[in-house]
């Protein structure tokens, strides 16, 4: 009888995990098992656009196509139920 550890499914999972971890973009963030504090840090620990790079200035000049906020280029894996709980806690 085969053990679960040596099953074809387990081998495929290990192989895909190995490949995917080497293919992830530099700006990839894994929020699948993040704590509330890690979630808040992910959202808010970054510079706030101001001056010419603020959306208000970009919109005023009519060049909204130049607006490129950090989240446009973010690659994130997450658990939707976990993040829903975190957002609920954040805004309660």
N, C-alpha and C positions, 0 to 999 in steps of 0.2 A: 504494500500500500504506500502511495506517495504522501510525503508530508506537504503541508500547505506552502512551506518556505521554498520548496523546489518545484512548485507548480508552474506550468507555462504562463499563467496569468501573473504570478509574482515576478517571474523573470522578465516579462514584458513591461510590467510596471517599473521595475528597477532600471531597465534599459531606457525607457522613455524619460524617467526622472533624470537619469544621467545625461541624456542628450539635451533635454529641455533646460537644465541648469547651465549648460554651456552655451545655449543659444539665446538666453535672456538678454534683452537690451540693458544697457548701462543704467538707465533710469527706471528699472523695474522695481516695484515695491510689492511685497507679499503681505497683505493685510488679512489673510484667511483666519489666523488665530491671534489677531492683535488685541491688546488690552485697550480699554477706553483711553488711558493716558497716551498710549502709542498712536491711537487714532487721532487724538487732538494734536499731538506733535506733528503727525503727517500733514494734517490740514493747515496748521497755522505757523509752523516754524519755517518761514520763508520770508523774503523781503516783500513789502507791500509796494506795488508800482506807484510811483509818484512823479510829479513833474511831467515831462514830455512823454514818459512811458505809461502814464495813467490812462485808463480808458476814456475819461472825460476829455483829456487833451487830444487823444487820437480821434474821438468822435467829433470834437469841435473842428478839427482840421479836415474832417470828411475822409479820413484815411483808415477807416475801421478794418480794412483788409490787412493792415499792418499790426493789428492787435494780436498778440500771441501769448496768452497767459500760460503759466506753468502746467496747468492740467491738460492743455491741448496735446502735449507731448509725453504725458505720463502713461506708463504701462503698469497696471495694478491688477493683482488677483485678489479677490475678496469673497467673503461669505455674505450674501445679501441679507440674511437674517441677523447676523452679528452687526453689520453696519447699520441696519435699521434700528437695532437696539441702541447703538452708540449715538446715532443722530437723535433719537428720541430723548436720550439722557442729556445730550448737549443742549437741546432746545427746551427742556422742561424747567 
